[in-house]
Amino acid sequence: MTRAARIGDGVVPKHEQLRTLLADAIARDFAPGDPFPSERRLCLDHGVSRVTVRAAVGQLERDGLLTRVRGKGTYVAARTARSRLHLASFHDDMRRLGLTPTTVVLEVTHTAPSPDAAKALGLGADRRCYRVRRLRVADGVPMSIDDAWYDADLAPGLDRHDLSGSIYGILLEHYELPIDRAEQSVAAREADENTAMLLGIAPREPILVFDRTASSGGRRVEYTVSRYRGDRYELHMSLDREWT
């Protein structure tokens, strides 16, 4: 790695601090298949114990950034995004995975909501929305197409902002609308021709379709349909048994 940082005591656990630093280093300094520094090297570079290093590296393995080869060592994995089911923007999610996110804004319109958007946001026929279509890219690879609708009464002038970054950040900073809850479903579908062209895959290739309604303080703010490449995006979740 080109530079190392030492880990300090604080609110964030040391292994989480180290995981974040190592994920940034993977995105910045490594290519898929590169060998990753040994536990001893990481302990020396960052001034932490082997227990801390193992916890951080183990999380990076579970996130799909590193892979361990028995008898040979640890290597940087291929750039498949393995996302945990949690509430975060695309940019935050990709950075957590050690990938560099970029966004291409395809369309921004001030228009009447679609029937699905009106139902999801609880809007009448006379209400207006901002429709924002964006191509989301990670490490230069098309990852998803987001087709999002925002209640224009809650976020007036949204189309005047730079929408190539985190819209959740814009909603928080400019409209005091922190996204704190979402209802989401996921389904497997086949890519139509337009979706396939934008994602760089063949028509009828499998994709994951996310249907999400996001809220702030009980107010429904965003309705989004996202279409993710099935060969580049995975979902990871932890399940606990509920005893009755």
C-alpha positions as YAML, in Angstrom:
chain: A
units: angstrom
residues:
- id: 1
  name: MET
  ca: [0.00, 0.00, 0.00]
- id: 2
  name: THR
  ca: [1.23, 3.48, -0.82]
- id: 3
  name: ARG
  ca: [0.50, 4.87, 2.64]
- id: 4
  name: ALA
  ca: [-0.60, 3.57, 6.00]
- id: 5
  name: ALA
  ca: [-2.47, 5.18, 8.86]
- id: 6
  name: ARG
  ca: [-2.43, 4.26, 12.51]
- id: 7
  name: ILE
  ca: [-5.57, 3.41, 14.38]
- id: 8
  name: GLY
  ca: [-6.57, 5.33, 17.50]
- id: 9
  name: ASP
  ca: [-8.94, 4.86, 20.41]
- id: 10
  name: GLY
  ca: [-12.39, 6.32, 19.89]
- id: 11
  name: VAL
  ca: [-16.08, 5.65, 19.52]
- id: 12
  name: VAL
  ca: [-15.57, 3.56, 16.36]
- id: 13
  name: PRO
  ca: [-14.01, 0.16, 17.18]
- id: 14
  name: LYS
  ca: [-10.46, -0.34, 15.99]
- id: 15
  name: HIS
  ca: [-11.34, -3.19, 13.66]
- id: 16
  name: GLU
  ca: [-14.01, -0.99, 11.96]
- id: 17
  name: GLN
  ca: [-11.50, 1.85, 11.55]
- id: 18
  name: LEU
  ca: [-9.03, -0.59, 10.02]
- id: 19
  name: ARG
  ca: [-11.66, -2.15, 7.74]
- id: 20
  name: THR
  ca: [-12.51, 1.29, 6.35]
- id: 21
  name: LEU
  ca: [-8.84, 2.16, 5.76]
- id: 22
  name: LEU
  ca: [-8.15, -1.15, 4.06]
- id: 23
  name: ALA
  ca: [-11.25, -0.89, 1.85]
- id: 24
  name: ASP
  ca: [-10.09, 2.56, 0.70]
- id: 25
  name: ALA
  ca: [-6.60, 1.15, 0.01]
- id: 26
  name: ILE
  ca: [-8.04, -1.74, -2.02]
- id: 27
  name: ALA
  ca: [-9.99, 0.69, -4.21]
- id: 28
  name: ARG
  ca: [-7.01, 3.03, -4.59]
- id: 29
  name: ASP
  ca: [-3.90, 0.83, -4.77]
- id: 30
  name: PHE
  ca: [-4.86, -2.71, -5.79]
- id: 31
  name: ALA
  ca: [-6.19, -4.60, -8.79]
- id: 32
  name: PRO
  ca: [-8.16, -7.88, -8.70]
- id: 33
  name: GLY
  ca: [-5.78, -10.79, -8.14]
- id: 34
  name: ASP
  ca: [-3.11, -8.73, -6.35]
- id: 35
  name: PRO
  ca: [-1.67, -10.32, -3.19]
- id: 36
  name: PHE
  ca: [-2.73, -8.53, 0.00]
- id: 37
  name: PRO
  ca: [-0.30, -7.70, 2.82]
- id: 38
  name: SER
  ca: [0.18, -10.27, 5.55]
- id: 39
  name: GLU
  ca: [-1.37, -9.99, 9.00]
- id: 40
  name: ARG
  ca: [2.06, -9.18, 10.43]
- id: 41
  name: ARG
  ca: [2.60, -6.38, 7.90]
- id: 42
  name: LEU
  ca: [-0.81, -4.88, 8.66]
- id: 43
  name: CYS
  ca: [-0.15, -5.04, 12.41]
- id: 44
  name: LEU
  ca: [3.13, -3.14, 11.97]
- id: 45
  name: ASP
  ca: [1.73, -0.60, 9.50]
- id: 46
  name: HIS
  ca: [-1.31, 0.32, 11.55]
- id: 47
  name: GLY
  ca: [-0.17, -0.31, 15.11]
- id: 48
  name: VAL
  ca: [-2.89, -2.80, 16.00]
- id: 49
  name: SER
  ca: [-3.09, -6.34, 17.33]
- id: 50
  name: ARG
  ca: [-3.46, -9.45, 15.23]
- id: 51
  name: VAL
  ca: [-6.98, -9.90, 16.65]
- id: 52
  name: THR
  ca: [-7.96, -6.49, 15.23]
- id: 53
  name: VAL
  ca: [-6.40, -7.30, 11.85]
- id: 54
  name: ARG
  ca: [-8.18, -10.65, 11.64]
- id: 55
  name: ALA
  ca: [-11.53, -9.05, 12.43]
- id: 56
  name: ALA
  ca: [-11.06, -6.35, 9.76]
- id: 57
  name: VAL
  ca: [-9.78, -8.74, 7.10]
- id: 58
  name: GLY
  ca: [-12.56, -11.21, 7.89]
- id: 59
  name: GLN
  ca: [-15.16, -8.51, 7.30]
- id: 60
  name: LEU
  ca: [-13.50, -7.57, 3.99]
- id: 61
  name: GLU
  ca: [-13.71, -11.23, 2.97]
- id: 62
  name: ARG
  ca: [-17.41, -11.33, 3.85]
- id: 63
  name: ASP
  ca: [-17.92, -8.12, 1.86]
- id: 64
  name: GLY
  ca: [-16.31, -9.81, -1.16]
- id: 65
  name: LEU
  ca: [-13.25, -7.52, -1.37]
- id: 66
  name: LEU
  ca: [-10.69, -10.16, -0.38]
- id: 67
  name: THR
  ca: [-10.40, -13.88, -0.93]
- id: 68
  name: ARG
  ca: [-8.19, -16.33, 0.97]
- id: 69
  name: VAL
  ca: [-6.38, -19.11, -0.90]
- id: 70
  name: ARG
  ca: [-5.39, -21.99, 1.36]
- id: 71
  name: GLY
  ca: [-1.61, -22.34, 1.58]
- id: 72
  name: LYS
  ca: [-0.94, -19.23, -0.52]
- id: 73
  name: GLY
  ca: [-2.33, -16.18, 1.23]
- id: 74
  name: THR
  ca: [-4.94, -13.47, 0.81]
- id: 75
  name: TYR
  ca: [-5.70, -11.80, -2.52]
- id: 76
  name: VAL
  ca: [-7.85, -8.94, -3.77]
- id: 77
  name: ALA
  ca: [-11.08, -10.37, -5.14]
- id: 78
  name: ALA
  ca: [-12.82, -9.62, -8.43]
- id: 79
  name: ARG
  ca: [-15.02, -6.54, -8.25]
- id: 80
  name: THR
  ca: [-18.41, -8.09, -7.63]
- id: 81
  name: ALA
  ca: [-20.44, -5.88, -5.30]
- id: 82
  name: ARG
  ca: [-21.84, -7.83, -2.38]
- id: 83
  name: SER
  ca: [-24.25, -5.53, -0.61]
- id: 84
  name: ARG
  ca: [-25.82, -6.12, 2.77]
- id: 85
  name: LEU
  ca: [-29.52, -5.31, 3.04]
- id: 86
  name: HIS
  ca: [-29.39, -1.96, 4.80]
- id: 87
  name: LEU
  ca: [-30.44, 1.64, 4.26]
- id: 88
  name: ALA
  ca: [-27.71, 3.56, 2.41]
- id: 89
  name: SER
  ca: [-27.18, 5.52, -0.76]
- id: 90
  name: PHE
  ca: [-25.50, 3.85, -3.74]
- id: 91
  name: HIS
  ca: [-22.39, 6.02, -3.28]
- id: 92
  name: ASP
  ca: [-22.08, 5.11, 0.41]
- id: 93
  name: ASP
  ca: [-22.71, 1.42, -0.33]
- id: 94
  name: MET
  ca: [-20.08, 1.21, -3.07]
- id: 95
  name: ARG
  ca: [-17.47, 3.09, -1.03]
- id: 96
  name: ARG
  ca: [-18.05, 0.70, 1.86]
- id: 97
  name: LEU
  ca: [-17.28, -2.15, -0.53]
- id: 98
  name: GLY
  ca: [-14.06, -0.49, -1.70]
- id: 99
  name: LEU
  ca: [-15.43, 0.44, -5.13]
- id: 100
  name: THR
  ca: [-15.30, 3.88, -6.75]
- id: 101
  name: PRO
  ca: [-18.85, 5.07, -7.57]
- id: 102
  name: THR
  ca: [-19.81, 7.40, -10.40]
- id: 103
  name: THR
  ca: [-23.21, 8.41, -11.75]
- id: 104
  name: VAL
  ca: [-24.44, 9.43, -15.19]
- id: 105
  name: VAL
  ca: [-27.67, 11.46, -15.07]
- id: 106
  name: LEU
  ca: [-29.83, 10.24, -17.96]
- id: 107
  name: GLU
  ca: [-32.99, 12.30, -17.44]
- id: 108
  name: VAL
  ca: [-34.46, 14.85, -15.03]
- id: 109
  name: THR
  ca: [-38.07, 16.00, -15.52]
- id: 110
  name: HIS
  ca: [-40.73, 17.82, -13.50]
- id: 111
  name: THR
  ca: [-43.85, 15.86, -14.28]
- id: 112
  name: ALA
  ca: [-46.95, 14.10, -13.04]
- id: 113
  name: PRO
  ca: [-46.12, 10.88, -11.18]
- id: 114
  name: SER
  ca: [-46.54, 7.51, -12.81]
- id: 115
  name: PRO
  ca: [-49.41, 5.41, -11.38]
- id: 116
  name: ASP
  ca: [-46.93, 3.31, -9.40]
- id: 117
  name: ALA
  ca: [-45.12, 6.39, -8.06]
- id: 118
  name: ALA
  ca: [-48.39, 8.12, -7.15]
- id: 119
  name: LYS
  ca: [-49.55, 5.06, -5.22]
- id: 120
  name: ALA
  ca: [-46.21, 4.58, -3.45]
- id: 121
  name: LEU
  ca: [-45.91, 8.26, -2.46]
- id: 122
  name: GLY
  ca: [-49.60, 8.73, -1.69]
- id: 123
  name: LEU
  ca: [-50.02, 11.53, -4.24]
- id: 124
  name: GLY
  ca: [-53.11, 12.68, -6.09]
- id: 125
  name: ALA
  ca: [-53.37, 13.26, -9.83]
- id: 126
  name: ASP
  ca: [-52.77, 17.02, -9.42]
- id: 127
  name: ARG
  ca: [-49.40, 16.61, -7.66]
- id: 128
  name: ARG
  ca: [-46.01, 16.89, -9.37]
- id: 129
  name: CYS
  ca: [-42.81, 14.92, -8.99]
- id: 130
  name: TYR
  ca: [-39.21, 15.11, -10.07]
- id: 131
  name: ARG
  ca: [-38.33, 12.05, -12.09]
- id: 132
  name: VAL
  ca: [-34.60, 11.28, -12.06]
- id: 133
  name: ARG
  ca: [-33.13, 8.46, -14.18]
- id: 134
  name: ARG
  ca: [-29.47, 7.65, -13.53]
- id: 135
  name: LEU
  ca: [-26.90, 5.08, -14.58]
- id: 136
  name: ARG
  ca: [-24.85, 3.96, -11.59]
- id: 137
  name: VAL
  ca: [-21.27, 2.82, -12.20]
- id: 138
  name: ALA
  ca: [-18.73, 1.16, -9.88]
- id: 139
  name: ASP
  ca: [-15.03, 1.01, -10.81]
- id: 140
  name: GLY
  ca: [-15.98, 1.93, -14.38]
- id: 141
  name: VAL
  ca: [-18.48, -0.93, -14.75]
- id: 142
  name: PRO
  ca: [-22.21, -0.17, -15.22]
- id: 143
  name: MET
  ca: [-23.96, -1.52, -12.16]
- id: 144
  name: SER
  ca: [-27.57, -0.32, -12.16]
- id: 145
  name: ILE
  ca: [-30.20, 1.97, -13.64]
- id: 146
  name: ASP
  ca: [-32.22, 3.93, -11.10]
- id: 147
  name: ASP
  ca: [-35.62, 5.37, -12.06]
- id: 148
  name: ALA
  ca: [-36.63, 7.54, -9.10]
- id: 149
  name: TRP
  ca: [-39.56, 9.82, -8.30]
- id: 150
  name: TYR
  ca: [-39.46, 12.54, -5.62]
- id: 151
  name: ASP
  ca: [-42.40, 14.50, -4.19]
- id: 152
  name: ALA
  ca: [-41.83, 18.02, -5.60]
- id: 153
  name: ASP
  ca: [-43.71, 19.67, -2.72]
- id: 154
  name: LEU
  ca: [-41.21, 18.24, -0.22]
- id: 155
  name: ALA
  ca: [-38.10, 18.99, -2.32]
- id: 156
  name: PRO
  ca: [-38.84, 22.11, -4.44]
- id: 157
  name: GLY
  ca: [-36.08, 22.91, -6.92]
- id: 158
  name: LEU
  ca: [-34.46, 19.50, -6.64]
- id: 159
  name: ASP
  ca: [-33.64, 19.63, -10.36]
- id: 160
  name: ARG
  ca: [-31.34, 22.63, -9.76]
- id: 161
  name: HIS
  ca: [-28.91, 20.52, -7.74]
- id: 162
  name: ASP
  ca: [-26.05, 18.34, -8.98]
- id: 163
  name: LEU
  ca: [-27.76, 14.95, -9.07]
- id: 164
  name: SER
  ca: [-24.65, 12.98, -10.02]
- id: 165
  name: GLY
  ca: [-23.83, 12.46, -6.34]
- id: 166
  name: SER
  ca: [-25.91, 11.29, -3.40]
- id: 167
  name: ILE
  ca: [-29.49, 12.55, -3.59]
- id: 168
  name: TYR
  ca: [-29.96, 11.36, -0.02]
- id: 169
  name: GLY
  ca: [-27.22, 13.82, 0.91]
- id: 170
  name: ILE
  ca: [-29.04, 16.61, -0.94]
- id: 171
  name: LEU
  ca: [-32.32, 15.76, 0.76]
- id: 172
  name: LEU
  ca: [-30.62, 15.94, 4.15]
- id: 173
  name: GLU
  ca: [-28.53, 19.07, 3.60]
- id: 174
  name: HIS
  ca: [-30.95, 21.25, 1.62]
- id: 175
  name: TYR
  ca: [-34.40, 20.00, 2.63]
- id: 176
  name: GLU
  ca: [-33.85, 18.58, 6.14]
- id: 177
  name: LEU
  ca: [-35.22, 15.24, 4.96]
- id: 178
  name: PRO
  ca: [-32.96, 12.50, 6.32]
- id: 179
  name: ILE
  ca: [-34.02, 9.17, 4.82]
- id: 180
  name: ASP
  ca: [-34.61, 7.01, 7.88]
- id: 181
  name: ARG
  ca: [-36.90, 4.23, 6.64]
- id: 182
  name: ALA
  ca: [-37.60, 2.30, 3.45]
- id: 183
  name: GLU
  ca: [-39.81, -0.54, 2.28]
- id: 184
  name: GLN
  ca: [-38.14, -2.60, -0.43]
- id: 185
  name: SER
  ca: [-38.82, -5.70, -2.50]
- id: 186
  name: VAL
  ca: [-36.42, -7.55, -4.80]
- id: 187
  name: ALA
  ca: [-37.29, -9.70, -7.81]
- id: 188
  name: ALA
  ca: [-35.35, -11.49, -10.55]
- id: 189
  name: ARG
  ca: [-36.20, -10.36, -14.08]
- id: 190
  name: GLU
  ca: [-34.82, -10.47, -17.64]
- id: 191
  name: ALA
  ca: [-33.23, -7.33, -19.06]
- id: 192
  name: ASP
  ca: [-35.13, -5.62, -21.86]
- id: 193
  name: GLU
  ca: [-33.17, -4.19, -24.81]
- id: 194
  name: ASN
  ca: [-32.83, -0.65, -23.45]
- id: 195
  name: THR
  ca: [-31.77, -1.84, -19.99]
- id: 196
  name: ALA
  ca: [-29.32, -4.33, -21.49]
- id: 197
  name: MET
  ca: [-27.76, -1.64, -23.70]
- id: 198
  name: LEU
  ca: [-27.19, 0.74, -20.76]
- id: 199
  name: LEU
  ca: [-25.82, -1.98, -18.48]
- id: 200
  name: GLY
  ca: [-23.58, -3.48, -21.16]
- id: 201
  name: ILE
  ca: [-25.18, -6.93, -21.09]
- id: 202
  name: ALA
  ca: [-27.14, -9.04, -23.55]
- id: 203
  name: PRO
  ca: [-30.94, -8.76, -23.75]
- id: 204
  name: ARG
  ca: [-32.75, -11.27, -21.55]
- id: 205
  name: GLU
  ca: [-29.75, -11.55, -19.21]
- id: 206
  name: PRO
  ca: [-30.83, -11.84, -15.55]
- id: 207
  name: ILE
  ca: [-31.10, -8.66, -13.51]
- id: 208
  name: LEU
  ca: [-32.25, -7.85, -9.98]
- id: 209
  name: VAL
  ca: [-35.09, -5.33, -9.76]
- id: 210
  name: PHE
  ca: [-35.43, -3.36, -6.52]
- id: 211
  name: ASP
  ca: [-38.72, -1.59, -5.82]
- id: 212
  name: ARG
  ca: [-38.27, 0.86, -2.93]
- id: 213
  name: THR
  ca: [-40.26, 3.56, -1.14]
- id: 214
  name: ALA
  ca: [-38.15, 5.71, 1.19]
- id: 215
  name: SER
  ca: [-39.43, 7.96, 3.95]
- id: 216
  name: SER
  ca: [-38.23, 10.74, 6.23]
- id: 217
  name: GLY
  ca: [-39.94, 11.18, 9.57]
- id: 218
  name: GLY
  ca: [-42.99, 9.30, 8.32]
- id: 219
  name: ARG
  ca: [-43.25, 11.33, 5.08]
- id: 220
  name: ARG
  ca: [-42.84, 9.33, 1.88]
- id: 221
  name: VAL
  ca: [-40.19, 11.15, -0.15]
- id: 222
  name: GLU
  ca: [-38.84, 8.79, -2.82]
- id: 223
  name: TYR
  ca: [-40.09, 5.93, -4.97]
- id: 224
  name: THR
  ca: [-37.38, 4.12, -6.94]
- id: 225
  name: VAL
  ca: [-37.13, 1.17, -9.29]
- id: 226
  name: SER
  ca: [-33.49, 0.05, -9.63]
- id: 227
  name: ARG
  ca: [-32.30, -2.54, -12.12]
- id: 228
  name: TYR
  ca: [-28.99, -4.19, -11.16]
- id: 229
  name: ARG
  ca: [-26.78, -6.49, -13.21]
- id: 230
  name: GLY
  ca: [-27.17, -10.04, -11.98]
- id: 231
  name: ASP
  ca: [-23.53, -10.88, -12.75]
- id: 232
  name: ARG
  ca: [-22.07, -7.94, -10.82]
- id: 233
  name: TYR
  ca: [-24.28, -7.52, -7.79]
- id: 234
  name: GLU
  ca: [-25.00, -9.83, -4.88]
- id: 235
  name: LEU
  ca: [-27.09, -9.47, -1.74]
- id: 236
  name: HIS
  ca: [-25.79, -10.55, 1.64]
- id: 237
  name: MET
  ca: [-27.87, -10.82, 4.80]
- id: 238
  name: SER
  ca: [-27.57, -12.19, 8.31]
- id: 239
  name: LEU
  ca: [-30.53, -14.14, 9.66]
- id: 240
  name: ASP
  ca: [-31.42, -14.72, 13.31]
- id: 241
  name: ARG
  ca: [-33.95, -17.29, 14.42]
- id: 242
  name: GLU
  ca: [-36.98, -15.91, 16.22]
- id: 243
  name: TRP
  ca: [-37.97, -18.14, 19.10]
- id: 244
  name: THR
  ca: [-41.65, -18.37, 19.95]
...
